[in-house]
Amino acid sequence: MGSIRDRLRERRLMQWGFGYVAGAFVAIQAMEALSEPMGLSLFFQQAVLVLIFMGLPAALVLAWFHGQKGAQRVSLPELLILGSLAFVTVTAVTLVRQRAFPAAVASVPQPMLGMPAGGGGSTSIAVLPFEELTPPNRELRIPDAIHDQVLTHLSQLPGINPKSRTSVLALRGLNLTTRQIADTLRADYVLEGTLQYIEPNVRVNAQLIDPLTDGHVWGAARDFRLVDFFELQEQVADWITLEVQRAIGGSSPTPAIHAEVSSQEAQELYLNGRYLAASRTEQDLALAIAAYSGALDVDPDFAAALSSLALAYALWGHYGYGGPNADYETFGRALAMADRAVELQPDLADAHATRGYLLSKALAPADTVEASFLRALALAPGSSDAHILYAGFLAREGRFSEAIAESNRAIELDPIAPGRDSGMGYNALAAGLLDVALSASNRASVLEPGLLAPRIVRALTLVLLERPTECLDLDLGSYDAVRAICLAASGREDEAERVIAGVLSTSGPRNAVLHVASFHAFKGDAARSLEALSRAYDDSPHGLDYRVVASGIFDPVRDDPLFRDGLIRLQQAVWGRVQQARQEGSREVSRSGALLGRGRYRRTAHSTRSLVAGSLSDTARSATVADREAPSPGVT
């Protein structure tokens, strides 16, 4: 016994153990303190805890073999033990990763009482991707097409709200139970199905499950003739929609709205684009634009692809990616695409919502914009896209209570799509709900760490909360002007001015100069802020997001007559330029086949599909709001 104590003392095992525990305690406390200001994800925090826990036995092994003076050689037993510990650590981190993502989503606070979330007693359904039991049909993406069509049909039914395709697909491969899926997506029911090819038929087996009991509310199998690809997906979607209505009640069955598309190849590219556009990152949006363009090369009158391409261009400009995709010419063409989509398929809700969004960004008259959104929501009350885009318009008009309610509704329908939380962050920033803006922007960053837009909202919110040092810790990418605001708020005025001078003297990306206007507004310099806004709107109708202009960042100049009158004139000029670009774009779009046949927009379907396929392989959300005083007409 004495010999063991002596050997432990020689190797200083106790000193190594106590030292490690003390260091681990400090590290955990530091991580907890920094988790909120730095936006550390749940997975990161849990992974660090696993590493700290597994680090203790590793430290003791090192102490045993090297604690004795002069013992520097690495032996085979030591390597075997350390290798085993490393294997266990990697396994544990992998298990944590599988659980952390849905747990992070489920842990986000529910909407607070006092603010309508928009549910209105409706029933939500998570429709899982259909599984192929027999070898898949390589020529047709039947499961994806059926899944998309079922979601489209269900979203058009009053009282039934399907969770979006984006949120459902994000859970693929996580091996969650039905209850975990429902909890993560906040769904009342889960719909799952399988496909089995029995020539010349396709057998579809669908089941509606109550996640609380894991019991089947409805389940049936039916054979469909595989004669026409599009007729198959419509028949399956019609059947499932009718049976779901019968199973859970609700209004009487409504006529099915069929997709207007003539090509399997076009639909495949369209579905790829839908998948890619969900992340909102620059790379994926570029690939989504390529996919939609390829679909329209194949079928120029594919209304859903026209609408989606128009929205992708609008989002490109909104996120500050710049270049020709964000100029007035492209914006006008995008608006013409949305017009054409509505003309081709008047009952396509997405086309009306996209047109409303483009009109809102173009600073069009409020009644014109709202008419498009109300039509979209009447056609598809369960459309998450329509709700979040409408919310942005309501924030533009100073109708902040309604904007937050619509944002909540969009998140309820699509709880793990980063664009929903990013939109909520901007809307809450404009409304002055800074805690909500901070929570939403942080959650958007957890869902898509590569997005810069939520970090910008977070930075501006921290400045308004008088926490500028936390703002300086954020990685703001090329948004140097926002960093200058953080520096100025921290009292580092000279350094902030040097950053702004550097931004103005170099030809960096468009988003680098966007917030020069915000910086001068924050400093109370109305003339320079208006001048910077004019430059921002000169090359793009996106300019500076009107919700930032409505936020507290611009309060120091808001009542300045020079700034107020100049902003109204500037915004009226933007709408005039967009109308002209829209007319020019309409002349192209109205000629079948001419949409993408001009210069830089032309792509062959084959090359586009190859590009996209290659890429694919690689605190509370709401509160009772006393509306702030709405901006003057035209001031957004």
N, C-alpha and C positions, 0 to 999 in steps of 0.2 A: 504493500500500500504506500509506504514511504517512497518507494522508487517511482511510482506513478506520479505522486505529488511533486517529486523532484523534477521529473521530466516535464511536467506541465509548467513548473516554475522556470525551468531552463528555456522553454520555448515561448514563455511570456504569453500563454494562451489567454489568461484572464485579462491582461492588459489590452491585447488585440481585440478581444470580444467587447469589453467595456468601451474602448475607443470607437469601435465600429458602431455600436448601438447609439452612442452619443452623437456621432456624425450623422447617422441615419435619422435620428430624431430632429436634428436641425434641418436636414434636407426636406423632411416631410412637412415641417412647419413652414419652411420657405415656399414649398410648392403650393400649400393651401393658401398662403398669402398672395401668391402671384397668379393663381388659377383664374380668378375673375378678371383682373386688369389685363392679363396677357391672353385671355381666351383659350386657356389650355383645355384640350378636349378630354372627355371622360376616358377614352382609350389611353391617351398619353399618361394621365394620372394613374390609372390602374396598372399600366405597364411599368411605370416607375416604381410603384409599390411592390410589384412582383420582383423586379430587379433588386430592390433594397432587401427584400425578404430572403431571396436566394443568395444575395451577396454575403450574408452572415456565415453560412457554412463554408463558402469559398474563402472568406477571410480566415476562418479557423484552420482550414486546410493549409493555407499559406503559412500561418503562424506555426503549425505543427512541423512543417517541413523546413521552414526557413527562420523560425524564431531563434533557434540556437545559433550562437555566434559562429560565423564561418560556414554555415550550412547553405551554400549557394547553388549547388547542383540540383537539376530538376530530374526527379526519378520517375520510373515508369508507373508506380502506384499513384503518385501525385497526378500524373497526366490522366490516368484512367478515372480518378475521382473527379477531377475538375471537368473532364469531358462529360461525365455522367450528369454533373450539376448543370453544365451548359445545355445539355439535351433537355433536361427537365424544365429549365428556364424558358427555352424557346417554345416548348410545348405549352407551358402555362400562358405565355404571352399570346400565342395563337388562339387559345381558348378564350382569353380575355377579349381579343379582337372580335371574335364571333359574337360575343355578348354585348360588347360596349356600344356598337352602333345603334341597335334597336333600343338599348337601355337609355342611351343619351336622348333619343327622340321621345321615349315614353316619359322621361323625367322632366320634360319641359312643362312649366306650370300651365294649367288649363286657364281659359279666359275667366277673369274675375267677374263676380256678380256686379250687376249694375250696368253692364254694357252688353247689349244683345250680340250674341255670336252669330246669329243668322240661321241657327239650326231649325227653329220653328217646328220642332217635333218630327223632323224628317228622319228617314231611315238610311243609314250609311252601309255600304257594301264594299268589301275588298274583293275584287275579282282577280284571282290568281292566274298567271299564264297557263295556258292549256298544255298538258303533257302528252307527248306522243309515245304510245305504248309499243307500236311497231316501228321498224326502221323509218326514219323521217323521209318525207318526200323532198328530195334535194332541189327539185325544180320550183316548188311552190312553198312559200312561207305561210302555210295554212294556220298553224297555231297563233302566230303573231297577228295575222289578218283577222281571225275570229275574235281574238282577245280585244283588239282595237275596236272592232265593230260592236261587240257587246257593250263595251264602255260607252261608245257613242250613243247607242240606243238607250241605255239606262240613264245617261245624263240628261236625256230629254223628257224624263218622266217626273211630273210633280211629286214631291214627297220622297223620292228615292235618289240618293246621292252616292254614286260609285266613287271610290278613292281613285286618284289618277293613276294612269299607267306608269308614270315616272316613279311615284312612291312605291308602288307594288314591286316593280322590277328592281328597285334598290335593295329589296330584301331577299332577292333570289340568291340561293347558295348559302344562306345563313342557317339552314336546317332548323327553323323556328316551328314551334307547335302552332296549331290553329289559334289557340288562346293568345300566344305571344304575338302573332301577326295582328290579331284584332286589337290587342292592347297598344301595340306600336302605332298602328294606323288609326286608332280610335274608331273602329268599325263595329257596327251592330251585328253584321253577318259576314261570313266568308263564303265566296262562291269559287269552287274549284271544278276542273273538268279534265277529261282525258280524250284523246283521239286514237282510233285504231283503224288502220286501212285494211278493208276486206273488199277487194276489187269486185264490182266497180263502185263500192260504197265506202263511206267514211262513217264509222260508228262513234257518236259523241255521247259521252257519259258525263253528266253534270250533276253537281250536288250543292245545295245551299245549306250551310252549317251554322248552327247557333254556337258561338264559341264558349258561352258560359256552361253549356251542358255537353258540348261536343256532339250533340244530336243532330240528325238530319231533318231540317224543316221541309225540304223537298229534294228529291233525287229521281233521276230517270235517265234512260238510255234511248237513243233514237238513231236510226240509220238515215244517211243522206246520200243521194247520188252525186258522185264526183264527176259531173259533166262540165259544168261551168264554174270556174274559180270564184267569181264574184257572186253568182247566185248561191253558191254553197255558204259563203260567209254571211250573206243576208238572211238565208233561211235559218241558219243556226242562231244568229243573233235575235231574229224575230221570235223563235221558239223559246229561247231562254228568257227573253224579256217578258213575254206573256206569262210564263210559268212563275217567274219571280214575283210579278204583280199579283198573281193568284195566291201565292204562298204567304206573302206578308201583307196583303191588302193594299190600299192606296186607290188612286183614281183608276178609272176604266182604261183598258189598253188604248194606246195612241197609235196612229199609223206610223210604220217604220219610215225613217228617213234614210234613203239609200245613198251610198257614196257614188258620185259621178266620176268613174274612172274606167278606162278601157284597156289598161295594160297591166299585166302582172309585174312586169319589170318596173313600171312607174310606181306601183304601190310599194314594191320592195324598197326602192330608193326613198320614197316618202316616209316609210316606217323607220328606216335608218336615220333620216333627218330628225324625226320626232325624238328618237332616243338620244341623239347627240346634242340637240339643242337644250336639253333639260339642265345640263350642268352650268350653262351660261358662260363658260370660260371662252377665251378668245379662240383657242385652237378648235374646240368642239363646235363653236358657232360657225367658224369658217368651214368646217367639214359639213355641218348641217346645211349651210348655204349651197355648198357643192352638191349635196345629195338632192335637195329640193330642185336645184337647177337641172340636174340630170333627169329627174322625174318629169319636169316640164319639157325637156328636149324630146322625151318619148311621147308625152301627152300634153300638148300646150294648153288644153282646156281642162286640166285636172284642178278643180276648184280648191280642194283642200291643200294641194301643194302650192298653189298661188297664194293662198292665205298664209300658209306657214312660212313661205319664203319672205313675204312682206313683213311678217312679224320678226323673223330672224334679222332682217336688215334694221328694223327699228330697235331691236335689242342691242345690235352691234353698236349703234350710235349711242344708245342710252348708257351702255357700260363704258363709253369713252374710248373705244378701240380705234376710232378714227380711220383715215384713209378714204379712198373712193366709195367704200361701202356706207359712209356716213354723210356724204355730201348732199346738196339740194337735189341734184339730178336723180340720185338713187332713191332719195326719200320720196320724191314725186312719183317715180316709177313704182315704188312699193305701195303708195297710196292708190295708184292706178290698178295695181295687181289686186288689192283688196276690193276695189270697186268691181273689177272684172269677176272676181270670185263670187261676190254677191249677185251679180247679174247671171252668172252661170248656174248658181245653186242658191236661190233666195232663202232656203231654209237651213243653210249652213251657219250655225251659231258662231263658230270660230271666225268666219269671215267678217261678220258684223262686229265682233269684239276687236279683231285686229284693226278694222277701219276706225273704230272708236278710239283705239289707242293712238293710232297715227294722227288722227285729227286732234286729239288732246295734246300730243307732243308738238303739233304744228300750231298750237295756240288758236285753234279755230273757235268760233262762237260756241258758247256752252250748250245751247239747245240742240245744235247740230251734233255735237259730240255725244250728248246724253241719249239722244234718240237711237244711235247705233248700239250703245251698251244695253239699253232697256230691251231692244229687239233681241240681242244675243242672249240675255238672261231669260227672256220669255221663251226662246227656243230651247235653251239648255240651262235650266236653273241649277244643275249640278256641275257646271263648268267652273273649275278652279281658275283657269286662265281668265275667263270673263270677269270673275269677282275681283281678282287682284288688279287687273287693268282698270276696271271701273273705280276701284279704290284710289288709284293714282289720280284719276280725273277729279274725284270728289275732294281730294287734298288740294288740287290745283285751285278749286273753287272756294276753298276755305271751309268746306263742309266736313270738319274733322271727325265729328262723332260718327257720321256715316262712313267715312273713309276707314276708320279703325274697325267698325263692324264688318265692312266688306273684306278687309284684310283678314280678320279672324275667320270669316267664312271660307276664304280661299285656303287658309292654313288647315282648317278643319277638313276640307275636301282633299288636300294634298299636303299632308303633314311633314313629309321629309323631302320636299323639293326646295332647294336653297333660294330660288327666285321669289318664293312666297314670303320668306322671312326677310329677305333683302328689301322687298317692297314694303313690308310692314315697318321696317326700320326707317325708311325714308318718310313714310306717312306719319309715323309717330314723331319723328324729328320735326316735321312741319307743324304738327299739332302741339308741340311743346311737351309731349309725354316722354321725357328724357329717359326714365327708367325702362319704359317699354321699348324705346329705340335701342337702348343699350342691350337689353335682353335679346331682342330680335336679331340685331346685327351679329351678336356673339353666336347665336344659334345657326345663322346662315353660314358663318365661317366654319363652324363644326361640321355642317353638312357638306360644304364644298370649300376646303381650305384655300384653294387657288383663286377664289374670287376676291378682287380688290374692293368692289363697291361696298360690301358690308363693313370693311375696315374704315372706309372713308366716313360712313355714318357713325361708326364707333368713335373715330377721332373727333369729329365735330361735336358729338354728344358729350364726350369727356371734357372738351373745352368749355361747353356751356354749363357743365356740372362743376366747373372750376377744379378740374383734376388734370391739368395740362401735362404734368410729368408722366402720367400713365399714357397719355397721347403720344409722347415722344418715344415710348417704348415699342410702338406699333411699327410693323413693316408696311409702309404705305406705297411701296413700289415706286412708280414714276410720278406719283402725286406729290411732288416737292412743295407745291404751293400750300397744300394742307399741312405739311410739316412746318412750313413757315408760320401758319396760324398757331400751331402748338408752341412754337418757339416764342412768338409774340405774347401768347397768353402766359408763358412761363417767365416773362420779364426779359427775355433775351432779344430785345428789339433790333439791335444792330445785326445780329446773326440772321434774324428773320429777313431783314431788308436785303442782305447779301444773297440769301437763297432766292428771293423773288427776282433780284437783278440777274442772277444766273439763269433762272427759268426763262426770262424774257430775252436773254442774249444768245440762247442756244436753240437749235431746231430739234427739240426732242419730240416725243409723241404728243398727240393732241391733248390727251388727258393731263399732261404736265402743266398746261397753262389754264385749264378750265377754272381752277379755283383761285387764280390771281384776283378775280373779281370778289371772291369770298374774303380773301385776305384784306383787301382795301376796305371792304364793307365792315369787317370786324374792327378795323382800325378807325372807322368813322370818316373815311375819305370818299365822299359820294361821287365826286368827279372822276377820280381814277377807277373806282369800282364800275361806274357806268361805261367808261371807256373800255375796260377789260371785258365787260359783258358784250359790248358791241363787237369786239374782236372774236369772242367765242361764238357769236351767232353769225358772223360774217361768212364762214365756210361751211356751217352745218346748222340745220334747224334744231338740232338737239341742244346746242348751247350749253348752258348750265342748268341742271335739273331744277325745275321751278319749285320743287319742295325744299331745296336748299335755300332758294331765294326767300321762301316763306318762313324759314326757320329763324331762330334767335340770332344766328350768325349775322344776319342782315338788319337786325333791329337798330344798330347805331345810325343807319342811313335811311331807314324806311320812311321816315316822315320828312325827309329833305325834299322840297319841291323839285329841285333839279333832278334828283334821282328818280322820284316818282313819275314825273312827266316824261323823262327820257326813257324810262323802262316801258311805259305804255306805247310810246312811238316805236320803240325797238321791236316790241312783240307784235304790233300791228304790221310792221314791215316783214317780219318772219312769215306770218300767215299769207301775205301777198306773194312772197317769193315761192312758197310751197304751192299755192294755187296755180301759179304759172308752170312750175315743174310738173305738177299733176296733169295739167292739160297736155304737156309735151309727152309725158309717159303714157297717157291714154291713147295717143295716136299709135304708139308701138304696140301696146297690149291689145288693142282692138283688132289688130291684124293677126289672125291665127298663125302661130309659128314664128312670129317676129319678136316675141318677148325677150328671148335670150339670144337672138341672132345678131347682136350688135357688139362687136369688139370684145371687151374684156369679159362679157357675161356668157360667151359661148363655151359650152363644154359638150363633149360627146357623152352619151349615156354610158358607154363602156368604160371610158377612162374615169368618169365620176364614180361609177360603182366600184371600180378597183380601188380608188383612193379611199372611199368611205369604208369599204370592207377591210382594208389594211388597218385603218385607224381603229375599227371596232375590235380587231383582234388584239391589238396592244392593251326674365322674371315675369311677370304676367303679360299676356298678350293684349289685354284690354283693361280699361278702367272707366269709371264714370267721367265723362269729359264735358266740361263747360266749354263750349266752342270759343276759341279765341276769336277776336274780331277779324272777320274775313278781310282779305286785301281789297283794295280798291279794284273796280272792274278792270280786268286786263292785267293786273299786277298779281303774278302767281309766285 
